Amino acid sequence: MTEKSFFWDGEAVGDAIYSEYSAEEFAEYMDLFNITDRYTEGVRYVKHSSYNGVLEPSNPAGVTIQLATGVAIVKGYLYTSDAVVNLSLSAAPGAGTDYYTVVLRESLSSSIQTIRAVLLGPVNGGPAPTVTQSSSIWEIELAQVKQTSAGVITIIDKRHFVPNLVLIEEKFIDADNIAATITFSGIPKHFKKLILDWQAVDADYTSGKIRITFNGDASALYSWIQRRVDYNTGTEVITSALTDTDIQIAVPSTSPSDPARGTFEVYCGAYRAIDATSNMRNMCHWFTSTGGHAISGQGVGSTDDNISSIEITAEDVGTPNFNEARFTLYGVQ
């Protein structure tokens, strides 16, 4: 093997002797730089209005399988789609169940040179068709589809995302904002986990709490338990609720010189179910440190709906509420 480095001007010295660079060499760079597993990845989430559908598969009507807009890197080559792509299943089988696979197909032949969404199948009775990965064709899986003789269509999401931490949005509570509530809305639903980092200051030194709900649902759907330890006295307090209208994070007395800091993580319940019927609930945990206290907790929102919004209310015993607060939301994909 030979050591190489990229990219250099076309001088006849050092590794610049490899320039000018071919499309294949640039694709190899993209693959090595962006992808950890070329055999399964990689759909990418981008915060761009033309491509933010992350190639999500759906069945809008009839025998149509639709892919939303999105971006992917297939073995180093970039694929973009700024409009939905419709693929059509065959008519329902006379008996049994037909199996299909939705793929992105990279055709490397010099006479084709494209990446396109393709539907493989049907295979009656299964299993679903497998991807081809050769020197001339490279496919990555997006979904498996089943269609029964009764015309019932089931989609199993098989997208593999390029793993990274995505900054979704950052929000602030301004000075002296009484009963301040902020909302993160339009959260893409493909994330495995959401991470909310926050810090807050309350100049009146009174204890408060942060209330969190998902999707604007303030029904009695939340269960939580948390443990608070006072560094100074060694006192431990455990609080809990079985059926609450929100998840509550304790925030013991804060001050400008001793702000509250914490991390709240939620595992998204509807992220890529193991099969067509299995889901998890929206499970979460948190860690907070403030005013000589350490707080840890766990909770669950007893619904498996995709999280599209998170509502946060900073509540205080006294006034004003948090004088200042910063909430930063990240997504893990």
C-alpha positions in Angstrom: 0.0 0.0 0.0 1.1 3.6 -0.7 0.5 6.6 1.4 -1.4 9.4 -0.4 -2.7 12.8 0.5 -5.3 15.0 -1.2 -6.0 17.7 -2.7 -3.1 19.5 -4.3 -2.5 21.8 -7.2 -1.2 20.1 -10.4 2.5 20.5 -9.7 4.8 17.6 -10.5 6.0 17.3 -6.8 4.9 15.2 -3.9 1.4 13.9 -3.9 0.4 16.6 -6.4 1.4 14.2 -9.1 -2.0 12.5 -8.6 -3.9 15.5 -9.8 -5.9 16.3 -11.8 -8.4 14.1 -9.9 -11.1 11.9 -11.4 -14.7 11.7 -10.3 -13.9 8.2 -9.0 -11.1 9.6 -6.8 -13.3 12.4 -5.5 -16.1 9.8 -4.7 -13.6 7.8 -2.8 -12.7 10.9 -0.7 -16.5 11.5 -0.1 -16.9 7.9 0.9 -14.0 7.8 3.3 -14.8 11.2 4.8 -18.5 10.9 5.3 -19.4 7.2 5.5 -18.6 4.7 8.2 -20.3 1.7 6.4 -20.7 2.0 2.7 -22.7 -1.3 2.6 -25.7 0.2 4.4 -25.3 4.0 4.6 -26.0 6.6 3.9 -29.1 8.9 4.0 -28.2 12.4 5.4 -30.4 14.9 7.2 -29.7 18.4 6.0 -31.4 21.5 7.3 -32.4 22.7 3.8 -36.0 23.3 2.7 -35.5 21.5 -0.6 -34.1 18.3 0.8 -35.4 17.9 4.4 -37.7 14.9 3.8 -34.8 12.4 4.4 -36.1 10.1 1.7 -38.9 8.8 4.0 -40.9 6.0 2.4 -44.7 6.1 2.5 -47.8 4.7 0.8 -50.0 7.8 -0.1 -52.5 5.8 -2.1 -53.1 2.7 -4.0 -50.0 0.8 -5.0 -47.8 3.9 -4.9 -44.6 3.8 -2.8 -43.4 7.4 -2.4 -40.0 8.7 -1.3 -39.8 12.1 0.2 -37.1 14.6 -0.8 -33.7 14.1 0.6 -30.0 13.6 0.2 -27.8 10.5 0.3 -24.2 9.4 -0.3 -24.0 6.1 -2.1 -20.4 4.8 -2.1 -19.1 8.3 -2.2 -21.4 9.7 -4.9 -23.9 12.3 -4.0 -27.7 11.8 -4.6 -30.2 14.6 -4.2 -33.9 14.7 -4.8 -35.9 17.9 -4.4 -39.3 16.4 -5.3 -41.1 13.2 -4.2 -40.3 10.1 -6.2 -43.2 7.7 -6.9 -42.7 3.9 -7.5 -45.5 1.5 -8.3 -46.1 -2.0 -7.0 -47.6 -4.6 -9.1 -51.2 -5.5 -8.6 -51.9 -7.5 -5.5 -51.0 -11.2 -5.8 -53.6 -13.8 -6.3 -52.4 -15.6 -3.2 -49.8 -15.2 -0.5 -47.7 -12.0 0.0 -45.4 -10.2 -2.4 -42.2 -8.8 -1.0 -40.3 -5.8 -2.5 -37.2 -3.8 -1.6 -36.8 -0.1 -2.3 -33.2 0.9 -3.0 -31.0 3.7 -4.2 -29.1 2.2 -7.2 -25.8 3.6 -8.3 -25.0 2.6 -11.9 -21.3 3.0 -12.4 -21.2 1.9 -16.0 -19.7 4.7 -18.2 -22.8 4.5 -20.4 -25.2 5.2 -17.4 -23.6 7.0 -14.5 -26.7 7.7 -12.4 -28.1 7.1 -8.9 -31.9 6.5 -8.9 -34.6 5.1 -6.6 -35.6 1.6 -7.8 -38.1 -0.9 -6.6 -36.9 -4.6 -6.6 -39.4 -7.4 -6.8 -41.9 -8.7 -6.3 -41.0 -12.1 -4.7 -44.1 -14.0 -3.8 -43.7 -15.6 -0.4 -40.5 -13.7 0.4 -37.9 -13.0 1.3 -37.5 -9.5 0.1 -34.9 -9.0 -2.7 -31.4 -8.3 -1.6 -29.2 -5.4 -2.8 -26.6 -5.8 -5.5 -23.1 -4.4 -4.6 -20.6 -5.0 -7.4 -18.1 -3.0 -9.5 -20.8 -1.9 -11.8 -23.9 -1.5 -9.6 -24.0 -0.5 -5.9 -27.3 -0.4 -4.1 -28.3 0.6 -0.5 -31.6 -0.3 1.0 -34.3 2.2 1.9 -37.3 0.1 2.7 -39.0 -3.3 2.5 -42.6 -3.5 1.3 -45.1 -6.3 1.7 -48.4 -6.5 -0.2 -50.9 -9.2 0.6 -53.4 -10.8 -1.7 -56.0 -8.6 0.0 -54.1 -5.5 -1.1 -52.8 -4.6 2.4 -49.4 -2.8 2.1 -46.9 -2.7 4.9 -43.7 -0.6 4.8 -40.7 -1.4 7.0 -38.2 1.5 7.1 -34.7 0.3 6.4 -32.9 3.6 5.9 -29.4 3.8 7.4 -28.4 7.4 8.2 -24.9 8.7 8.2 -24.2 8.8 11.9 -23.7 12.3 13.3 -25.0 14.8 15.9 -27.2 17.4 14.3 -27.9 20.8 15.8 -31.6 21.3 15.3 -32.2 24.6 16.9 -31.2 26.9 19.8 -33.7 29.0 21.8 -33.5 31.6 24.6 -35.7 32.8 27.4 -35.0 36.5 27.8 -34.7 38.5 31.0 -37.7 38.5 33.3 -39.9 36.4 31.1 -42.7 35.3 33.5 -44.0 31.7 33.0 -41.9 31.5 29.9 -42.7 28.7 27.5 -40.7 27.9 24.4 -41.5 25.3 21.7 -39.2 23.3 19.4 -41.5 22.5 16.5 -41.1 20.7 13.1 -38.6 18.2 14.6 -37.7 15.7 11.9 -39.0 12.3 13.0 -36.1 10.1 11.8 -33.9 10.8 14.8 -33.0 7.9 17.1 -32.6 10.3 20.1 -33.0 13.9 20.9 -30.7 15.7 23.3 -31.7 19.0 25.0 -28.8 20.8 26.7 -29.8 23.8 28.9 -28.6 26.4 31.3 -30.6 28.9 33.3 -30.2 31.7 35.9 -32.9 32.9 38.3 -31.9 36.0 40.4 -34.5 35.5 43.1 -32.8 32.3 44.5 -36.1 30.4 44.6 -36.5 26.8 43.5 -38.4 26.0 40.3 -38.9 23.4 37.7 -38.8 22.8 34.0 -42.0 21.2 32.6 -41.7 19.2 29.4 -44.4 17.8 27.0 -44.2 16.1 23.6 -46.3 17.1 20.6 -48.3 19.6 22.6 -50.0 16.8 24.5 -50.8 17.8 28.1 -52.9 14.7 28.8 -52.1 12.5 31.8 -49.7 10.4 29.7 -46.4 11.0 31.5 -44.7 9.0 34.2 -41.5 10.1 35.9 -39.2 9.7 38.9 -36.2 11.8 40.0 -33.6 11.8 42.8 -32.2 15.0 44.2 -29.2 15.1 46.5 -28.1 18.1 48.5 -24.2 18.3 48.5 -24.2 20.4 51.7 -26.4 18.3 53.9 -26.4 14.9 52.2 -30.2 14.9 52.1 -31.8 12.8 49.4 -35.3 13.5 48.1 -37.1 11.3 45.7 -40.2 12.5 43.9 -42.3 10.8 41.3 -45.6 10.8 39.4 -47.4 7.9 37.7 -49.9 9.8 35.5 -48.9 13.4 35.1 -49.6 16.0 32.5 -45.9 16.6 31.9 -42.4 15.6 32.9 -41.0 17.8 35.6 -37.3 18.5 36.2 -36.5 20.0 39.6 -34.4 23.2 39.5 -33.2 24.0 43.1 -32.3 27.6 43.8 -30.1 29.2 41.2 -28.3 32.6 41.1 -26.2 34.5 38.6 -23.1 33.0 40.3 -24.5 29.5 40.4 -26.6 28.8 37.3 -28.5 25.6 36.6 -27.2 23.3 33.9 -28.6 20.1 32.6 -29.1 17.5 29.9 -32.4 15.9 28.9 -32.3 13.0 26.5 -35.3 11.2 24.9 -35.2 8.0 22.9 -37.7 8.5 20.1 -40.4 5.8 20.4 -41.4 5.5 16.8 -37.8 5.5 15.4 -37.5 2.5 13.0 -39.7 -0.1 14.6 -38.1 -3.5 14.8 -41.0 -4.8 12.8 -44.3 -3.5 11.4 -46.1 -3.5 14.8 -43.4 -3.0 17.4 -42.7 0.4 18.9 -41.1 1.8 22.0 -42.6 4.6 24.1 -40.8 7.9 24.3 -38.3 7.1 27.1 -36.2 9.9 28.6 -33.6 10.6 31.3 -32.0 13.7 32.6 -29.1 15.0 34.7 -29.0 18.5 36.4 -26.6 20.3 38.6 -27.3 23.5 40.4 -27.1 25.3 43.8 -25.2 22.5 45.5 -27.7 19.9 44.3 -27.4 17.0 41.9 -30.6 15.7 40.2 -31.1 12.7 38.0 -34.4 11.3 36.7 -36.2 9.0 34.3 -39.5 9.3 32.6 -41.7 8.1 29.8 -44.4 9.6 27.6 -46.9 6.7 27.2 -47.4 7.1 23.5 -45.3 5.8 20.6 -46.1 8.8 18.4 -43.2 10.3 16.6 -41.9 13.4 18.4 -42.5 16.4 16.2 -42.4 19.1 18.9 -41.1 19.6 22.4 -42.7 22.2 24.7 -40.7 23.6 27.6 -42.1 25.7 30.4 -39.8 27.3 33.0 -41.8 27.6 36.2 -40.7 29.2 39.4 -42.2 29.5 42.9 -41.4 33.2 43.0 -41.1 35.9 40.4 -39.5 36.5 38.1 -39.1 33.1 36.5 -35.8 32.3 34.9 -34.1 35.6 34.2 -32.2 34.0 31.4 -32.1 30.5 29.9 -30.6 28.8 26.8 -32.0 25.6 25.4 -30.1 23.8 22.6 -31.7 20.8 20.8 -29.6 18.2 19.0 -30.7 15.1 17.1 -28.8 11.8 16.9 -29.2 9.9 13.6 
